[in-house]
Amino acid sequence: MSIARSASKKAKPAKSASSRSESRKAWWNRYLASLKYGLHVMTHPFDGFWDLIHEKRGTLAAAHTFLILFLLTRVMKLMLTSFQFISAPTQYINVFEEMGSLALPFIILCLANWAMTTLFDGKGRFKDIYMAMCYALVPYILIQLPMIFVSNMLTFEEGSFYSVLLSVSVIWCVFLVFIGLMEVHDYGPGKTFIFLIVTVLGAAVIIFLILVFFSLLGDAASYFISMYREIIFRLN
């Protein structure tokens, strides 16, 4: 009996280790499939975004990956693009500031869209809006990232080809954002267009309130610091 019990105790850790390994493998397979699904969303946006949200074809991990790749692409574009096509003072570029200056407005846009559409029968959750917006960034990554290196092989006269592709990537992303939000909230094209404008205005209001809050916070901190110094000066 004691031998059998000890054998079962040894078997349990092995079983749990194998189950953890299988769950990790399943997670990786789902993650890679959701990354690959970004290509389907890019080329078949209507059914792609619907399945992304309602059929659970996308994952937050893949959405985070696309957002990070977008931020890295933007930073690399500033630092590695040929000087003929972009004039950025690379010696003064702060990578984290550049990434934050894009990531924060992106999150605020998602938040503004969620806040506004919740009041008008929007069916999308914040998670769904965030995922749709992140998957809409795929054309920007796939086009602009290789164009960073291609720019160093082009002459200034061939710059029109470079500019056209960059414009296509941005227009494609905007189109995917439009379709993605339309499918997420189950809106029509007109209502989606109106709420895109409302989202931008709402994001501007949120940014304004954040700036006012930190300005007031800074003034309050300065007041208390000066009052503390005055008290210390009087006591001495």
Helices and strands as residue ranges (DSSP letters): H 2-43, H 45-54, H 60-80, G 90-92, H 95-118, H 126-135, H 138-150, G 151-153, G 156-158, H 159-185, H 189-235
